[in-house]
Amino acid sequence: MNTSQPLRQIRPLKSLGQNFLVNKNALRTIIEAADIKPDEVVLEIGPGTGILTLELAKKAKRVIAVEKDAKMCEILKETLKNFKNVEIIQADIRNLKLEIRNFKIIANIPYYLTSPIIRKFLEAANPPKEMILMVQKEVAQRICAKPPQMSILAVSVQFYAEAKIVDYISKKSFWPSPKVDSAIIKITPSNITRTVLANLFFRIVKAGFSHPRKQLINNLSTGLSLPRPQAQIWLQENKIQPSQRAETLTVADWVKLTESL
C-alpha cells in the first residue's frame, strides 16, 4: 500500500489523539503478534488510514473496523474497496454494542481511551480471545507491572487477564510523530473463574491505592470505614503486613482480602 496517498488527504485530529502508523517493520510486528488465522474475526479499533486493516483483511475471515472520524471512514472505504470481508463502522467504540464472539481485538489507541477500552472488553460477557494494543510506552509498562510497582491500572487489567509487552515502537514510526514512544502489548483474558464480586474487589483496591505513599492499614481503614484494629487483623490474617503499601500487593493478595472481608 502506498501510505502517502491517504496521508495527503487528511489532517490528523488532535482531539482524537490521531497518530497514524507508517512504519512497515512495526506493522509486521503487530501482525506477527496477532497471529491471525484464516477462520478468525478481528475487531480493529481506530484503523486510521487502513494500513493495518489492509493486512488484516488478507489474513482474517472477517474484519470489523470501528472508526470515529467520518472523513477517515471515507478514506477507509476507498482503500479497502476490493475486500468484501471488511465492515467499516463509524462510531465511538465506547458507546458501540457489538454482538460478536470468539474474536481478537487489534487497536492503536490514544492515552485517554486505553483504560476505558480495556475495561469495556475485559468485563464483557463475551470478551475477546486476545487484545493486541499499541499504547504509550509508559502506559504499557504500568499495565504489565509486577509488585512492588503495581497500580490500579495494573490490578484492573491483571484481575481479568495476563498482559505482556511484545515490543517497543519508536515515536518515529507514526505520522505525525507523538512526543513519546509506544509499545505493543498482548492481553489474554484469563481462564481463572473469579468467585469474588468485582464491585467489592475494586472498592477495596481503590481504597488501598487512595494515597499511594501511605501504609495500607491507613488507606483501608479510612477508605472502607473500618476500625483500625479490625483492619490490622484482616491484613495479618491474609499474611499482609499493615505497613505495606498498595503497590507491593499481587492481584492474588487483593482477591484474598476481598474473599475474607
NORLIN-V775886 format. One record per run of one state. SS is the DSSP state (H for helix, E for strand, - for the rest). FROM is the first residue (numbers start at 0). TO is the last residue. If there is no record, write none. Layout:
BEGIN
ss->SS from->FROM to->TO
ss->SS from->FROM to->TO
END
This chain:
BEGIN
ss->- from->0 to->1
ss->H from->2 to->8
ss->- from->9 to->12
ss->H from->13 to->15
ss->- from->16 to->18
ss->E from->19 to->20
ss->- from->21 to->22
ss->H from->23 to->33
ss->- from->34 to->39
ss->E from->40 to->44
ss->- from->45 to->49
ss->H from->50 to->58
ss->- from->59 to->60
ss->E from->61 to->66
ss->- from->67 to->68
ss->H from->69 to->78
ss->- from->79 to->84
ss->E from->85 to->89
ss->- from->90 to->91
ss->H from->92 to->94
ss->- from->95 to->101
ss->E from->102 to->107
ss->- from->108 to->109
ss->H from->110 to->121
ss->- from->122 to->128
ss->E from->129 to->135
ss->H from->136 to->142
ss->- from->143 to->150
ss->H from->151 to->159
ss->E from->160 to->168
ss->- from->169 to->169
ss->H from->170 to->172
ss->E from->173 to->174
ss->- from->175 to->180
ss->E from->181 to->188
ss->- from->189 to->196
ss->H from->197 to->207
ss->- from->208 to->214
ss->H from->215 to->222
ss->- from->223 to->226
ss->H from->227 to->236
ss->- from->237 to->244
ss->H from->245 to->247
ss->- from->248 to->249
ss->H from->250 to->259
ss->- from->260 to->260
END
